[in-house]
Every structure is written in structure tokens, then in C-alpha cells.
């Protein structure tokens, strides 16, 4: 005869605790804790909390809600000890205070309390504080799992490449995104560090092409570049597939004149200090800091097509740069949707275009067809979604040649 044991359901894990002299004095806190966590929370007195933090069970706590009123001000030393010990165990602290003097609040916040909520609790404020704690924890975890950000201690020496469209729809962002990816994967054993900077403050779409989130800190960085350091610059970047680092456009459309040449110089310096290659996706409009990028970069790619608008805009661009005595020799014209090798008529038109504009079209990018649009819609580089596409192959060849030149220059130096 066999017997079947009746298994009891395991108790729900305790993920948070209230800590107070008497939690019944904070009935609204009890209601909000139940609404936020159900039965997955407990209650401790001050002395109990100090003892509990030293037990293994404390490792499961996500946060504690330290509830105090004016009566507890005389025990500020013990309250500070509770916060210090919680921080040492990696437990977040939400400070709930009723009728407590500002000086006491200041001391406890300086001890390391993560959030402050007044009592009586405003509607949904406890849940909002919990959400903020969890969001910061997720960002910290994501940053910890991203590839190590290489700190630079010397002068900026990374190769700077810029890409600008001479007319809309000529493939500048497609070239910038895929060139950056090809450079980041040009070698298997020791790939270079590559950063893509999206300077299209209004319509920049590098984030869309690589399926990346746009962070609020990007706007904060641009708004105060004088205070920018390695950490702030690092926080503004996101990585694609732990291979390519990207400074996306801000979440909202911003005026182009919000950014000054000095702001751009600081961002370029930071990027070149930390990366071997920096690719800048420029806005379609010439702005006051276009000159800053042109003077700083090694090569300034200009995308155009085999049509009248591109020809006219190329002439206007040349006149503008000559008038300002800017380095025209840095321009490299890239013909998008170039005719095939067998299209003799088309190749003749390309030759006549170059002769009439008095330029050299050094890069001819074939038409990638629908695969280009599909790659952008799916948030993937063409190497991942259409590796055999002729456009992808041409960009890969361009990246390889640039990298070979870069290695030769480095060895010569």
C-alpha cells in the first residue's frame, strides 16, 4: 500500500519590509504596501531590523520602507544605522516621514535613503517610488551586462568619419549605420572599438535602424556639455549587440541651434578618446557646427544620386565651403544607387556628372533594393539581414579599405 504525501504550497517570498516603531500608526502605508506587493512583505521594529539584516533571509529583500514621525527624531542615530546597514546589504530604502524636521530628513537622506515620500501618502506615490527604484536597478543591471566602456586617459586620437546627405533620400544614414557596423566587425580576433554619433537632433534615425532605445540622458548631455565627463558620456550611449556603441538622437525634436560648436567639439573629443573609429551621421542641413565636424574629421563622406537636385546641391556645397575657406579636399562623394557595371549608358552619365561638377566620385554604392528598407524596419544592420546584398558588400569593402589605411597609419606612427 502506498501513501501520497500532501505537499503544502511554499509561502510567498518576502521582498520588502516596513520598519517602524509601530506600523499601526501608518495605516495608509499598510494599505499601499498590500496594494503594491500583496502578501509579499513583512514588518519589523527598529531593533529587529538591525538583527534581521545580518541574517541570510535579508538577501531576498528588494527594499524597506522606513516609516518615522516626530517621536522618532530622538533615535536618529539608530535610524541612520538602519539605513547604513541596509545599504551595505544592497537593500534600497524608502523613507516615509510625518512631521519630521527638515534637518533630520537631510541627515537621513545623506545616510543613503534612496527615496523620500511624505506621510500621509499621496495617492499612488509609494508605487511610483517603488517603480523608480526598480527602473534604476534595471538600468544598473543593463549597464553591468553591456560591454566594458574603454576609458581613455590620453588625447583624442580615434579616426573621425562624417557622413552627410547632399539631398534627401540619398542613403546617408544607411551608409553611416552600416559602415559603423562593418568597421566594428572588420576583425574577428581584435575588432576595433567603434562609436556612431547621430547628430540629427530633429530627425535622426540611427536608433530606428538599429532598434535601440532613445535615452533621456542624451538631451541632458547636450544641454550641459561643460559638465560632461566620462561617466555622463557613457550613460548617454547604448550598444547594439554588445558590439557597436551609439549616441542616438534625443527623444524629442530639438532646434539645431541648441547645440554650439563648443558642444560638438566636446562630444567629438570624448568619443575619439574612447574609440578607434567615430562615425558621425550629420543632419541634412548645414549648421554652424558643420564646420567643426569638417575640420575635425579625416574624411567627410557626401552622398548624392544621379539626378539634377544632387548636382545643383553639390555645386552649392562647393561654393559655400570655398567661400569659408574650408577644406574641400576632405570631401569624398558617394554615389548612391550607382548604375551596374554593365550599364554603359549609366556609367557615361556618372562620368559626365563628375566632370561637370569638377569632383571625383570615389565611392559608388549599388542599389540595395527592398532589402535596405527591410533592414531598417527590422532594426538590423544589412550584414545581419542581407549579407549578400550588393550594397552591403560594397560598404564592407569600404570599411575594410578604411581599416587597412588606419592600421598602416598607426604602424607608421
C-alpha positions as CSV (number, residue, x, y, z in Angstrom):
1,X,0.0,0.0,0.0
2,X,1.4,3.4,-1.0
3,X,0.7,6.7,0.5
4,X,0.7,10.0,-1.2
5,X,2.2,13.0,0.7
6,X,0.2,16.2,0.6
7,X,2.6,18.9,-0.4
8,X,2.0,22.3,1.2
9,X,2.4,25.3,-1.0
10,X,5.5,27.2,-0.3
11,X,5.0,30.6,1.4
12,X,5.3,33.6,-0.8
13,X,8.8,35.2,-0.6
14,X,9.1,38.4,1.4
15,X,10.6,41.0,-0.9
16,X,10.1,44.1,1.2
17,X,9.5,45.2,4.9
18,X,8.2,48.1,6.7
19,X,10.4,49.3,9.6
20,X,8.8,51.5,12.2
21,X,8.2,51.9,15.9
22,X,4.6,50.8,15.4
23,X,3.3,50.2,11.9
24,X,-0.3,50.6,13.1
25,X,0.5,54.4,13.3
26,X,0.8,54.3,9.5
27,X,-2.4,52.6,8.3
28,X,-2.2,54.2,4.9
29,X,1.3,52.7,4.4
30,X,-0.2,49.2,5.2
31,X,-2.8,49.7,2.6
32,X,-0.3,50.8,-0.1
33,X,2.1,48.0,0.7
34,X,-0.7,45.5,0.3
35,X,-1.8,47.1,-3.0
36,X,1.8,47.0,-4.3
37,X,3.1,43.7,-3.0
38,X,0.1,41.7,-1.9
39,X,1.3,39.4,0.9
40,X,5.0,39.5,-0.1
41,X,6.0,41.9,2.7
42,X,6.6,41.9,6.4
43,X,7.0,44.3,9.3
44,X,9.9,44.9,11.7
45,X,10.7,47.2,14.6
46,X,13.9,49.2,14.7
47,X,16.0,46.8,16.9
48,X,14.5,43.8,15.0
49,X,15.6,45.3,11.7
50,X,19.2,45.6,12.8
51,X,19.3,42.0,13.8
52,X,17.4,40.8,10.6
53,X,19.8,42.5,8.2
54,X,22.6,40.1,9.5
55,X,20.5,37.0,8.6
56,X,20.6,35.2,5.2
57,X,16.9,35.9,4.7
58,X,17.7,39.6,4.3
59,X,19.4,38.9,0.9
60,X,15.9,38.4,-0.7
61,X,14.7,41.9,0.3
62,X,14.3,44.3,-2.6
63,X,13.6,47.4,-0.4
64,X,12.5,48.5,3.1
65,X,10.0,51.3,3.9
66,X,11.4,53.2,6.9
67,X,8.4,54.9,8.5
68,X,9.0,57.6,11.1
69,X,7.3,60.6,12.8
70,X,8.4,63.4,15.1
71,X,8.6,60.9,18.1
72,X,11.4,59.0,16.4
73,X,13.7,62.0,16.0
74,X,15.4,61.3,19.3
75,X,16.5,57.9,17.8
76,X,18.2,59.4,14.8
77,X,21.4,57.6,15.4
78,X,19.7,54.2,15.3
79,X,17.7,55.3,12.2
80,X,21.0,56.2,10.5
81,X,22.4,52.8,11.5
82,X,19.3,51.0,9.9
83,X,19.9,52.9,6.6
84,X,23.6,52.2,6.6
85,X,23.2,48.5,7.3
86,X,20.5,48.2,4.6
87,X,22.8,49.9,2.1
88,X,25.6,47.6,3.0
89,X,23.3,44.6,2.2
90,X,22.3,46.1,-1.1
91,X,18.7,46.8,0.1
92,X,17.0,50.0,-1.1
93,X,15.4,52.4,1.5
94,X,12.2,54.4,1.0
95,X,11.9,57.0,3.8
96,X,8.3,57.6,4.9
97,X,8.1,60.6,7.2
98,X,5.4,62.5,9.0
99,X,6.0,65.8,10.8
100,X,9.8,65.3,10.8
101,X,12.1,68.3,10.9
102,X,14.0,69.2,7.7
103,X,17.3,68.8,9.4
104,X,16.5,65.2,10.4
105,X,15.3,64.4,6.9
106,X,18.5,65.9,5.5
107,X,20.7,63.7,7.8
108,X,18.8,60.5,6.9
109,X,18.9,61.2,3.2
110,X,22.6,61.8,3.4
111,X,23.0,58.5,5.2
112,X,21.8,56.8,2.0
113,X,18.0,56.7,1.8
114,X,17.1,56.2,-1.8
115,X,13.6,57.7,-1.9
116,X,11.5,60.1,0.3
117,X,7.7,60.0,0.5
118,X,5.8,62.3,2.9
119,X,3.0,60.8,5.1
120,X,0.1,60.8,4.7
121,X,1.0,59.2,1.5
122,X,-0.1,61.0,-1.7
123,X,-2.2,58.7,-4.0
124,X,0.0,56.1,-5.8
125,X,3.2,57.8,-4.6
126,X,4.5,54.7,-2.9
127,X,4.0,52.6,-6.1
128,X,5.8,55.4,-8.0
129,X,8.7,55.3,-5.6
130,X,8.9,51.5,-6.0
131,X,8.8,51.8,-9.8
132,X,11.7,54.4,-9.7
133,X,13.8,52.0,-7.6
134,X,13.2,49.1,-9.9
135,X,13.9,51.2,-13.0
136,X,17.3,52.3,-11.6
137,X,18.1,48.7,-10.7
138,X,17.3,47.6,-14.2
139,X,19.5,50.3,-15.7
140,X,22.3,49.4,-13.4
141,X,22.0,45.7,-14.3
142,X,21.9,46.6,-18.0
143,X,25.0,48.7,-17.7
144,X,26.7,45.9,-15.9
145,X,26.0,43.4,-18.7
146,X,26.9,45.8,-21.5
147,X,30.5,45.6,-23.0
148,X,33.1,47.4,-20.9
149,X,33.4,51.0,-21.7
150,X,37.0,51.7,-22.5
151,X,38.2,54.7,-20.5
152,X,40.7,56.9,-22.2
153,X,43.3,58.8,-20.3
154,X,45.2,60.4,-23.2
155,X,44.4,62.8,-26.0
156,X,41.6,62.1,-28.5
157,X,43.1,60.1,-31.3
158,X,40.3,58.0,-32.8
159,X,39.6,58.2,-36.5
160,X,36.7,60.6,-37.2
161,X,34.5,59.9,-40.2
162,X,31.4,62.0,-41.1
163,X,28.5,61.3,-43.5
164,X,26.2,63.9,-44.9
165,X,23.4,63.8,-47.5
166,X,23.5,66.3,-50.3
167,X,19.8,65.7,-50.8
168,X,17.1,63.8,-49.0
169,X,16.9,60.1,-49.6
170,X,20.5,59.6,-50.8
171,X,21.3,57.0,-48.2
172,X,23.5,58.9,-45.7
173,X,22.1,57.2,-42.6
174,X,22.1,53.8,-44.3
175,X,25.8,54.4,-45.1
176,X,26.7,55.7,-41.6
177,X,25.0,52.9,-39.7
178,X,26.3,50.0,-41.9
179,X,29.8,51.5,-42.2
180,X,30.0,51.7,-38.4
181,X,28.8,48.1,-38.1
182,X,31.2,46.8,-40.7
183,X,34.1,48.6,-39.0
184,X,33.1,47.2,-35.6
185,X,33.2,43.7,-37.1
186,X,36.0,44.1,-39.6
187,X,38.3,41.8,-37.5
188,X,37.2,38.7,-35.5
189,X,40.1,38.4,-33.1
190,X,40.8,42.0,-32.1
191,X,38.0,44.2,-33.6
192,X,38.3,48.0,-33.3
193,X,36.1,50.0,-30.9
194,X,33.5,51.9,-32.9
195,X,31.0,54.6,-31.9
196,X,28.2,56.0,-34.1
197,X,27.1,59.6,-33.2
198,X,23.7,60.6,-34.5
199,X,23.8,64.4,-34.8
200,X,20.4,64.6,-36.4
201,X,18.8,66.3,-33.4
202,X,15.4,66.6,-35.2
203,X,15.0,63.5,-37.5
204,X,18.0,61.3,-36.6
205,X,17.0,57.7,-37.2
206,X,20.1,55.7,-36.3
207,X,18.2,54.4,-33.2
208,X,15.4,53.1,-35.5
209,X,17.8,51.5,-37.9
210,X,19.4,49.5,-35.0
211,X,16.3,49.0,-32.8
212,X,17.8,51.0,-29.9
213,X,16.0,52.9,-27.2
214,X,16.4,56.7,-27.0
215,X,17.6,57.8,-23.6
216,X,16.5,61.0,-21.8
217,X,20.1,61.5,-20.7
218,X,21.1,62.3,-24.3
219,X,19.2,65.6,-24.0
220,X,20.7,66.3,-20.6
221,X,24.2,65.7,-22.0
222,X,23.7,68.1,-24.9
223,X,22.1,70.7,-22.6
224,X,25.3,70.8,-20.4
225,X,28.4,69.6,-22.2
226,X,30.6,71.7,-20.0
227,X,29.8,69.3,-17.1
228,X,30.2,66.2,-19.3
229,X,32.7,63.6,-18.1
230,X,33.5,60.0,-19.0
231,X,30.6,58.7,-16.9
232,X,27.9,61.1,-18.3
233,X,29.1,60.3,-21.9
234,X,29.0,56.6,-21.1
235,X,25.4,56.8,-19.8
236,X,24.3,58.6,-23.0
237,X,25.5,55.7,-25.2
238,X,23.6,52.4,-25.9
239,X,25.1,49.4,-27.6
240,X,23.9,47.2,-30.4
241,X,24.6,43.5,-29.9
242,X,27.4,44.4,-27.5
243,X,29.5,45.4,-30.5
244,X,28.7,48.9,-31.7
245,X,28.2,51.9,-29.4
246,X,25.7,54.5,-30.4
247,X,24.8,58.1,-29.3
248,X,21.2,58.2,-30.5
249,X,19.2,61.4,-31.4
250,X,17.3,62.8,-28.4
251,X,13.8,61.5,-27.7
252,X,12.2,64.8,-28.7
253,X,12.8,67.1,-31.7
254,X,15.2,69.9,-30.8
255,X,16.3,73.0,-32.6
256,X,19.6,72.6,-34.4
257,X,20.9,75.9,-33.0
258,X,20.5,74.5,-29.4
259,X,24.0,72.9,-29.9
260,X,27.0,75.1,-30.3
261,X,30.4,74.4,-32.0
262,X,31.9,74.1,-28.5
263,X,29.3,71.4,-27.5
264,X,30.1,69.4,-30.6
265,X,33.8,69.7,-30.0
266,X,33.5,68.3,-26.5
267,X,31.4,65.4,-27.7
268,X,33.8,64.6,-30.5
269,X,36.7,64.7,-28.2
270,X,35.1,62.3,-25.7
271,X,34.2,59.9,-28.5
272,X,37.6,60.0,-30.1
273,X,39.3,59.5,-26.7
274,X,37.4,56.2,-26.1
275,X,37.0,54.7,-29.6
276,X,39.2,53.7,-32.5
277,X,36.6,54.9,-35.1
278,X,33.9,57.5,-34.7
279,X,31.2,57.8,-37.4
280,X,29.1,60.9,-37.3
281,X,25.7,60.9,-39.1
282,X,25.2,64.6,-39.9
283,X,21.9,66.4,-40.3
284,X,20.9,67.2,-43.9
285,X,21.1,70.9,-43.1
286,X,24.4,72.8,-42.9
287,X,24.6,74.4,-39.4
288,X,27.0,76.5,-37.5
289,X,28.8,73.4,-36.2
290,X,29.2,71.7,-39.6
291,X,32.5,73.5,-39.9
292,X,33.5,72.0,-36.5
293,X,33.0,68.4,-37.7
294,X,34.5,69.1,-41.1
295,X,37.7,70.5,-39.6
296,X,38.0,67.6,-37.0
297,X,37.3,64.7,-39.3
298,X,39.7,62.7,-41.5
299,X,37.1,62.0,-44.2
300,X,33.7,63.7,-44.9
301,X,31.5,61.5,-47.0
302,X,28.8,63.2,-49.0
303,X,26.1,61.1,-50.5
304,X,24.4,62.0,-53.8
305,X,22.4,60.5,-56.6
306,X,22.5,60.6,-60.4
307,X,19.9,63.5,-60.7
308,X,19.7,67.2,-61.1
309,X,18.9,68.1,-57.5
310,X,22.1,66.3,-56.3
311,X,24.2,68.1,-59.0
312,X,22.9,71.5,-58.1
313,X,23.3,70.9,-54.3
314,X,26.8,69.7,-54.8
315,X,27.7,72.9,-56.6
316,X,26.2,75.0,-53.9
317,X,28.0,73.0,-51.2
318,X,31.4,73.5,-53.0
319,X,30.7,77.3,-53.3
320,X,29.8,77.5,-49.6
321,X,32.9,75.7,-48.5
322,X,35.2,77.7,-50.8
323,X,33.7,81.0,-49.5
324,X,34.5,80.0,-46.0
325,X,38.0,78.6,-47.0
326,X,37.1,75.2,-45.5
327,X,39.0,72.0,-46.5
328,X,37.3,70.8,-49.7
329,X,39.9,68.0,-50.0
330,X,38.3,66.1,-47.1
331,X,35.1,65.6,-49.1
332,X,34.5,62.1,-50.6
333,X,31.5,61.9,-52.9
334,X,29.5,58.7,-52.7
335,X,27.1,58.0,-55.5
336,X,24.0,56.1,-54.2
337,X,22.1,53.8,-56.5
338,X,25.0,53.8,-58.9
339,X,24.5,52.1,-62.3
340,X,25.7,48.5,-62.7
341,X,29.0,47.7,-64.3
342,X,27.2,46.5,-67.5
343,X,25.1,49.7,-67.7
344,X,27.4,51.6,-70.1
345,X,24.9,54.5,-70.6
346,X,24.6,54.9,-66.8
347,X,28.4,54.8,-66.3
348,X,28.7,57.5,-69.0
349,X,26.3,59.7,-67.1
350,X,28.3,59.3,-63.9
351,X,31.5,60.3,-65.7
352,X,29.8,63.4,-67.2
353,X,28.4,64.3,-63.8
354,X,31.8,64.2,-62.2
355,X,33.4,66.2,-64.9
356,X,30.7,68.9,-64.9
357,X,30.9,69.3,-61.1
358,X,34.7,69.0,-61.1
359,X,34.6,66.4,-58.5
360,X,35.8,62.8,-58.1
361,X,33.2,60.2,-57.3
362,X,35.3,57.7,-55.4
363,X,32.6,55.5,-53.9
364,X,29.8,54.1,-56.0
365,X,27.1,52.3,-53.9
366,X,24.8,49.9,-55.9
367,X,21.0,49.9,-55.4
368,X,20.3,47.6,-52.5
369,X,16.6,47.3,-53.3
370,X,13.9,46.4,-50.8
371,X,16.4,44.7,-48.5
372,X,17.7,48.2,-47.4
373,X,14.2,49.3,-46.3
374,X,13.5,45.9,-44.6
375,X,16.8,46.0,-42.7
376,X,15.9,49.5,-41.3
377,X,12.4,48.5,-40.4
378,X,13.7,45.4,-38.6
379,X,16.4,47.3,-36.8
380,X,19.3,45.3,-38.1
381,X,22.5,46.1,-40.0
382,X,22.5,44.7,-43.5
383,X,25.3,42.3,-42.6
384,X,22.7,40.6,-40.3
385,X,19.7,40.7,-42.5
386,X,21.1,40.7,-46.1
387,X,24.7,39.7,-46.0
388,X,24.9,39.0,-49.8
389,X,23.2,42.2,-50.8
390,X,25.5,44.1,-53.3
391,X,25.1,47.4,-51.3
392,X,26.2,45.6,-48.1
393,X,29.2,44.1,-49.9
394,X,30.3,47.5,-51.2
395,X,30.1,49.1,-47.7
396,X,32.0,46.1,-46.3
397,X,34.8,46.7,-48.9
398,X,34.8,50.4,-48.0
399,X,35.2,49.6,-44.3
400,X,37.9,47.1,-44.9
401,X,39.9,49.6,-47.0
402,X,39.5,52.3,-44.4
403,X,40.7,49.9,-41.7
404,X,43.7,48.9,-43.7
405,X,44.6,52.6,-44.1
406,X,44.1,53.2,-40.4
407,X,46.3,50.3,-39.5
408,X,49.1,51.4,-41.9
409,X,49.0,55.0,-40.4
410,X,49.1,53.6,-36.9
411,X,52.1,51.4,-37.7
412,X,53.9,54.3,-39.4
413,X,53.3,56.5,-36.4
